[in-house]
């Protein structure tokens, strides 16, 4: 078949199906109703490979022939034209990621997708970089950044007392440097960032402030009862020590999750503290929380105000979709208003430690039942995979005993000491816990 010319190319019209015009030397013009495109076609390892060379007339006949000639030369020298093009495109992409900030944002986008980060967590990660790193080294090519510059970025938050923030920034920077190596933007030997960079001390273990003394807890319960805040806030405050679930679970509760007939609260995985992929996994079960009589009474009082659907603890500010629920700081603000130090005395999350300690010490319940109510995984290796026990019946009895115990403390009745030591009562269903006045 002879070579094509401009007249033939212009005269070629789309047909019912696309077709190819052969120009020789593996160069073809593909004609379809969407336009005409140059194609370089060859065979490798028994497979037909097509390589686009651009649309006509943007790529002229002469230019297409020059590209086909280059591809033929590459094959004659043992190179694959398609692989060569992909390598060039990758090098061009890497060349565009020449600054730390561009590499960091590319890593962040990739990590968010691969690790299935939540939007909130992804925003926290990039915000740390925007505040603590980008202003100082974000504009610099990553290979030109000195170790002392990264150390300075880590020491700024650390010197202000934010050690945990410095640790998180270092972890993110370490990932960015490894990403730069992985994509070929930096030689492996030039990656100097590791878990020891900056000489940061390990972060202190954080324990939420919690009350574990019966008398102090009784006073707190009386203060909660006498608190004159908004009715929705008061309801959440009264339920927090009784249910001892995470503050995020409580504030995000919906009426659709409350079943008054079976006296259970169903917490969907997406509202629980767990990895994002677990939240999205259809096999992840909901956390079931039995409701004691006192909790049901509080919810029934609240139902006419915020029911029958949507948030149980609805925000009074309806400025945006994110404000449908009370703030994640509502409980702590109320505690501070009552005069409690949420760093040293009690915090919303601390009610979990309060309940865990006192249910074990004063009611004698098995730790496995308590831990399951707290939605903690089994301590045994692979326990969460094989141990599916929910202890619903036991937990229902336990939370009712706990709610009754709180009522007694609020009334000023304390567990009777025995030889100056609080009597340890092992769980017996028919035995009453003795209180004194």
C-alpha positions as CSV (number, residue, x, y, z in Angstrom):
1,X,0.0,0.0,0.0
2,X,1.4,3.4,-0.9
3,X,2.0,6.3,1.5
4,X,-0.7,8.6,2.5
5,X,-0.9,12.2,1.4
6,X,-2.7,15.3,2.7
7,X,-5.5,15.0,0.2
8,X,-6.3,11.4,1.2
9,X,-6.2,12.3,4.9
10,X,-8.5,15.3,4.5
11,X,-10.9,13.3,2.3
12,X,-11.2,10.4,4.8
13,X,-14.7,10.4,6.4
14,X,-16.0,8.5,9.4
15,X,-17.9,5.3,8.6
16,X,-20.3,3.1,10.6
17,X,-17.2,1.7,12.4
18,X,-13.7,3.2,12.9
19,X,-11.0,2.2,10.5
20,X,-7.3,2.5,9.9
21,X,-5.4,4.1,7.0
22,X,-1.9,2.6,6.7
23,X,1.0,4.9,6.0
24,X,3.7,2.2,6.3
25,X,6.5,1.7,8.9
26,X,3.8,0.9,11.6
27,X,2.1,4.3,11.3
28,X,-1.6,4.4,10.9
29,X,-4.3,7.1,10.9
30,X,-7.4,6.0,12.9
31,X,-10.6,7.5,11.6
32,X,-13.7,7.6,13.8
33,X,-16.6,9.9,14.3
34,X,-14.8,11.8,17.1
35,X,-11.9,12.7,14.8
36,X,-8.6,11.4,13.3
37,X,-5.7,10.2,15.5
38,X,-2.2,8.9,14.6
39,X,-1.4,5.5,15.9
40,X,1.9,3.7,16.0
41,X,1.1,-0.1,16.1
42,X,3.6,-2.9,16.7
43,X,3.8,-6.4,18.2
44,X,5.7,-7.4,21.3
45,X,5.8,-10.9,22.8
46,X,2.8,-11.8,20.6
47,X,0.7,-8.9,21.8
48,X,-0.6,-6.1,19.6
49,X,0.4,-2.7,21.1
50,X,-1.0,0.7,20.1
51,X,0.8,3.9,20.9
52,X,-1.1,7.2,20.3
53,X,1.0,9.9,18.5
54,X,-1.6,12.7,18.6
55,X,-4.6,13.9,16.7
56,X,-4.7,15.2,13.2
57,X,-4.4,18.0,12.1
58,X,-2.7,19.2,15.3
59,X,0.0,16.6,14.5
60,X,0.8,16.9,10.8
61,X,1.7,14.0,8.5
62,X,5.4,14.9,8.6
63,X,5.4,15.1,12.4
64,X,3.6,11.7,12.7
65,X,6.2,10.1,10.4
66,X,9.0,11.6,12.5
67,X,7.5,10.1,15.7
68,X,7.1,6.7,14.0
69,X,10.7,6.8,12.8
70,X,11.9,7.5,16.4
71,X,9.8,4.6,17.7
72,X,11.2,2.3,15.0
73,X,14.7,3.3,16.0
74,X,14.0,2.6,19.7
75,X,12.8,-0.9,18.9
76,X,15.8,-1.5,16.7
77,X,18.0,-0.6,19.7
78,X,16.1,-3.0,22.0
79,X,13.9,-0.4,23.7
80,X,10.1,-0.5,23.9
81,X,8.5,2.8,22.7
82,X,5.6,2.6,25.1
83,X,7.8,1.9,28.1
84,X,10.1,4.7,27.1
85,X,7.2,7.1,26.9
86,X,5.9,6.1,30.3
87,X,9.4,6.6,31.8
88,X,9.6,10.1,30.3
89,X,6.2,11.0,31.6
90,X,7.1,9.8,35.1
91,X,10.4,11.8,35.1
92,X,8.4,14.8,33.9
93,X,5.9,14.3,36.8
94,X,8.7,14.0,39.3
95,X,10.4,17.1,38.0
96,X,7.2,19.0,38.6
97,X,7.3,17.8,42.3
98,X,10.5,19.7,42.9
99,X,9.6,21.4,46.2
100,X,9.0,19.9,49.7
101,X,5.4,21.2,49.7
102,X,4.5,19.7,46.3
103,X,5.9,16.4,47.4
104,X,4.2,16.6,50.7
105,X,0.8,17.3,49.1
106,X,1.3,14.4,46.6
107,X,2.2,12.1,49.5
108,X,-0.8,13.3,51.5
109,X,-3.2,12.7,48.6
110,X,-1.8,9.2,48.0
111,X,-1.9,8.3,51.7
112,X,-5.4,9.5,52.2
113,X,-6.6,7.2,49.4
114,X,-4.4,4.2,50.2
115,X,-4.9,4.2,54.0
116,X,-8.6,5.3,53.8
117,X,-8.1,8.2,56.1
118,X,-11.2,10.0,57.3
119,X,-11.6,13.6,56.1
120,X,-11.1,15.0,59.6
121,X,-7.8,13.0,60.1
122,X,-6.5,13.9,56.7
123,X,-7.2,17.6,57.4
124,X,-5.3,17.4,60.7
125,X,-2.3,15.9,59.0
126,X,-2.0,18.5,56.2
127,X,-2.8,21.3,58.6
128,X,0.2,20.3,60.8
129,X,2.4,20.6,57.7
130,X,0.9,24.0,56.7
131,X,1.5,25.5,60.1
132,X,4.8,23.9,61.2
133,X,6.7,23.1,58.0
134,X,5.6,24.7,54.8
135,X,6.3,28.3,55.8
136,X,10.0,27.5,56.4
137,X,10.9,24.8,53.9
138,X,7.9,24.2,51.7
139,X,9.3,26.3,48.8
140,X,12.7,24.6,48.8
141,X,13.7,21.6,46.6
142,X,13.7,18.6,49.0
143,X,17.4,17.8,48.3
144,X,18.5,21.3,49.3
145,X,16.9,21.2,52.7
146,X,19.4,21.0,55.6
147,X,18.9,18.6,58.5
148,X,19.0,21.6,60.9
149,X,16.1,23.2,59.1
150,X,13.9,20.1,59.7
151,X,15.0,20.0,63.3
152,X,14.0,23.7,63.8
153,X,10.6,22.9,62.4
154,X,10.2,20.2,65.0
155,X,11.5,22.2,67.9
156,X,9.2,25.2,67.4
157,X,6.1,23.3,68.6
158,X,8.1,21.3,71.1
159,X,9.5,24.5,72.7
160,X,5.9,25.8,73.1
161,X,5.1,22.7,75.1
162,X,3.4,20.8,72.2
163,X,5.5,17.7,72.2
164,X,2.8,15.5,70.7
165,X,2.4,17.9,67.8
166,X,6.1,17.8,67.2
167,X,6.0,14.0,67.2
168,X,3.2,14.1,64.7
169,X,5.0,16.6,62.4
170,X,8.1,14.5,62.5
171,X,6.1,11.4,61.5
172,X,4.6,13.2,58.5
173,X,7.9,14.6,57.4
174,X,9.4,11.2,57.6
175,X,6.7,9.9,55.3
176,X,7.3,12.7,52.8
177,X,11.0,12.0,52.6
178,X,10.3,8.3,52.1
179,X,7.8,9.1,49.4
180,X,10.4,11.3,47.7
181,X,12.7,8.3,47.6
182,X,10.0,6.0,46.4
183,X,9.0,8.2,43.4
184,X,12.6,8.9,42.5
185,X,12.6,12.5,43.5
186,X,15.5,11.9,45.8
187,X,18.4,9.5,46.2
188,X,17.9,7.0,49.1
189,X,21.2,8.0,50.7
190,X,20.0,11.6,51.0
191,X,17.1,10.7,53.2
192,X,18.2,11.8,56.7
193,X,14.8,11.9,58.5
194,X,14.1,9.0,60.9
195,X,12.3,8.4,64.2
196,X,15.2,10.0,66.1
197,X,15.4,13.2,64.1
198,X,15.2,16.2,66.4
199,X,16.0,14.3,69.5
200,X,12.4,14.6,70.7
201,X,11.7,12.7,73.9
202,X,8.9,10.2,73.7
203,X,5.5,11.7,74.4
204,X,4.1,11.1,77.9
205,X,1.3,8.7,78.2
206,X,-1.9,10.6,78.3
207,X,-4.5,9.6,80.9
208,X,-7.8,11.4,81.0
209,X,-8.7,13.0,84.3
210,X,-11.1,10.8,86.2
211,X,-12.7,10.5,89.6
212,X,-12.4,7.2,91.3
213,X,-13.4,8.0,94.9
214,X,-17.1,7.4,95.7
215,X,-17.5,10.6,97.8
216,X,-16.1,12.8,95.1
217,X,-18.2,11.1,92.4
218,X,-21.3,11.5,94.5
219,X,-20.6,15.3,94.8
220,X,-20.1,15.5,91.0
221,X,-23.4,13.7,90.4
222,X,-25.1,16.2,92.6
223,X,-23.5,19.1,90.8
224,X,-24.6,17.7,87.5
225,X,-28.2,17.4,88.8
226,X,-28.1,21.0,90.0
227,X,-26.5,22.3,86.8
228,X,-28.6,25.0,85.1
229,X,-27.4,24.6,81.5
230,X,-29.5,23.9,78.4
231,X,-31.7,20.8,78.9
232,X,-30.0,19.0,76.0
233,X,-26.6,19.6,77.6
234,X,-27.9,18.5,81.0
235,X,-29.3,15.3,79.5
236,X,-25.9,14.5,77.9
237,X,-24.1,15.2,81.2
238,X,-26.4,12.9,83.2
239,X,-26.0,10.1,80.7
240,X,-22.2,10.4,80.3
241,X,-21.2,8.8,83.7
242,X,-24.1,6.3,83.5
243,X,-23.3,5.0,80.0
244,X,-19.5,5.5,80.1
245,X,-19.2,5.4,76.3
246,X,-16.8,7.7,74.3
247,X,-18.0,11.3,74.2
248,X,-18.0,11.1,70.4
249,X,-20.4,8.2,70.4
250,X,-22.7,10.0,72.8
251,X,-22.9,13.3,71.0
252,X,-23.4,11.6,67.6
253,X,-26.3,9.3,68.8
254,X,-29.4,9.4,66.6
255,X,-32.9,8.5,67.6
256,X,-32.9,5.8,64.9
257,X,-30.2,4.0,67.0
258,X,-32.3,3.9,70.2
259,X,-34.7,1.1,70.7
260,X,-36.9,1.7,73.7
261,X,-38.7,-1.7,73.4
262,X,-35.6,-3.8,73.8
263,X,-33.8,-1.1,75.8
264,X,-30.7,-1.0,73.6
265,X,-28.6,1.6,71.9
266,X,-27.0,0.6,68.6
267,X,-23.7,2.4,67.8
268,X,-22.9,2.0,64.0
269,X,-19.2,1.4,63.2
270,X,-18.9,4.8,61.5
271,X,-19.5,6.5,64.8
272,X,-17.0,4.3,66.7
273,X,-13.3,4.8,67.3
274,X,-11.7,2.4,64.9
275,X,-9.6,2.4,61.7
276,X,-11.4,3.9,58.7
277,X,-11.3,0.7,56.7
278,X,-13.0,-1.1,59.6
279,X,-15.8,1.6,59.6
280,X,-16.3,0.9,55.9
281,X,-16.2,-2.8,56.1
282,X,-19.8,-4.2,56.0
283,X,-18.7,-7.1,58.2
284,X,-17.8,-4.8,61.2
285,X,-20.6,-5.2,63.7
286,X,-22.3,-2.3,65.5
287,X,-21.5,-1.8,69.2
288,X,-24.6,-2.6,71.2
289,X,-25.1,-0.7,74.5
290,X,-27.8,-1.9,77.0
291,X,-29.7,1.0,78.5
292,X,-30.5,1.0,82.3
293,X,-33.9,2.2,83.5
294,X,-32.4,5.6,84.5
295,X,-31.0,6.2,81.0
296,X,-34.3,5.3,79.4
297,X,-36.1,7.9,81.6
298,X,-33.6,10.6,80.6
299,X,-34.0,9.8,76.9
300,X,-37.8,9.7,77.2
301,X,-37.7,13.2,78.7
302,X,-35.6,14.4,75.9
303,X,-37.6,12.7,73.1
304,X,-40.3,15.4,72.8
305,X,-37.6,18.1,72.3
306,X,-35.2,16.5,69.7
307,X,-37.1,13.3,68.5
308,X,-38.4,11.4,66.7
309,X,-35.5,11.2,64.3
310,X,-32.0,12.6,63.8
311,X,-29.6,13.7,66.5
312,X,-30.5,12.9,70.1
313,X,-28.3,15.7,71.4
314,X,-29.1,18.2,68.7
315,X,-27.2,21.5,68.5
316,X,-29.2,24.6,69.0
317,X,-27.0,26.3,66.4
318,X,-28.2,25.1,63.0
319,X,-25.6,27.2,61.0
320,X,-24.2,24.2,59.1
321,X,-24.5,20.5,58.6
322,X,-21.6,19.9,60.9
323,X,-23.4,21.6,63.7
324,X,-26.4,19.3,63.8
325,X,-25.0,17.6,66.9
326,X,-23.7,19.3,70.1
327,X,-20.0,20.2,70.0
328,X,-17.4,17.6,70.9
329,X,-16.4,20.0,73.7
330,X,-19.9,20.6,75.2
331,X,-19.5,18.1,78.1
332,X,-16.1,19.5,79.1
333,X,-17.3,23.1,78.9
334,X,-20.2,22.3,81.2
335,X,-17.8,20.6,83.7
336,X,-15.6,23.6,83.7
337,X,-18.6,25.8,84.2
338,X,-19.4,23.8,87.3
339,X,-15.9,24.5,88.6
340,X,-14.1,21.2,87.6
341,X,-10.6,21.2,86.2
342,X,-10.9,19.0,83.0
343,X,-7.2,18.4,83.0
344,X,-6.7,17.4,86.6
345,X,-10.1,16.3,88.0
346,X,-12.6,15.0,85.5
347,X,-13.1,15.1,81.8
348,X,-15.9,13.8,79.5
349,X,-13.7,10.9,78.4
350,X,-12.6,10.3,82.0
351,X,-16.1,8.9,82.9
352,X,-14.9,5.7,81.2
353,X,-12.0,5.3,83.5
354,X,-14.3,6.2,86.5
355,X,-16.8,3.4,85.6
356,X,-14.1,0.8,84.7
357,X,-12.4,1.3,88.0
358,X,-15.4,1.5,90.3
359,X,-17.5,-1.2,88.7
360,X,-14.5,-3.6,89.1
361,X,-13.7,-2.4,92.6
362,X,-17.1,-2.0,94.1
363,X,-19.4,-4.2,92.1
364,X,-17.0,-7.0,91.3
365,X,-17.7,-7.5,87.6
366,X,-15.5,-9.5,85.4
367,X,-13.1,-7.3,83.4
368,X,-14.0,-9.0,80.1
369,X,-17.6,-7.8,80.5
370,X,-16.5,-4.3,81.4
371,X,-14.1,-4.1,78.5
372,X,-16.7,-5.3,76.0
373,X,-19.1,-2.6,77.2
374,X,-16.3,-0.1,76.7
375,X,-15.9,-1.4,73.1
376,X,-12.3,-2.4,73.7
377,X,-10.8,-5.3,71.7
378,X,-9.7,-8.5,73.4
379,X,-6.3,-8.4,75.0
380,X,-5.6,-11.9,73.7
381,X,-3.7,-12.2,70.4
382,X,-6.2,-12.3,67.6
383,X,-8.9,-12.1,70.2
384,X,-10.9,-9.5,68.3
385,X,-11.0,-11.8,65.3
386,X,-12.3,-14.9,67.1
387,X,-13.9,-13.7,70.3
388,X,-17.3,-12.5,69.2
389,X,-19.0,-12.6,72.6
390,X,-21.1,-9.5,73.3
391,X,-22.2,-10.3,76.9
392,X,-25.5,-8.5,76.2
393,X,-27.3,-10.1,79.1
394,X,-24.5,-9.7,81.6
395,X,-23.8,-6.1,80.5
396,X,-27.5,-5.2,80.8
397,X,-27.4,-6.4,84.4
398,X,-24.1,-4.6,85.0
399,X,-25.2,-1.2,83.7
400,X,-28.4,-1.4,85.8
401,X,-26.3,-2.1,88.9
402,X,-24.0,0.7,88.0
403,X,-26.9,3.2,87.5
404,X,-28.3,2.2,90.8
405,X,-24.9,2.6,92.4
406,X,-24.7,6.1,91.0
407,X,-28.1,6.9,92.4
408,X,-26.9,5.9,95.9
409,X,-23.8,8.0,95.6
410,X,-25.8,11.0,94.4
411,X,-28.0,10.6,97.5
412,X,-24.9,10.7,99.7
413,X,-24.8,7.0,100.5
414,X,-21.3,5.5,100.3
415,X,-20.1,1.9,100.3
416,X,-19.6,0.6,103.8
417,X,-15.9,0.4,104.7
418,X,-14.6,-2.8,106.3
419,X,-11.4,-2.4,108.4
420,X,-10.8,1.0,106.8
421,X,-10.8,-0.7,103.4
422,X,-13.7,-0.4,101.0
423,X,-15.4,-3.8,100.9
424,X,-14.7,-5.6,97.6
425,X,-18.0,-7.1,96.6
426,X,-17.8,-10.0,94.1
427,X,-20.6,-10.1,91.6
428,X,-23.6,-12.1,92.9
429,X,-26.9,-11.4,91.1
430,X,-29.0,-11.6,94.3
431,X,-26.7,-9.8,96.7
432,X,-27.3,-6.1,97.5
433,X,-24.4,-3.7,97.9
434,X,-24.5,-2.2,101.4
435,X,-24.4,1.5,101.8
436,X,-24.0,3.8,104.8
437,X,-25.2,7.3,105.3
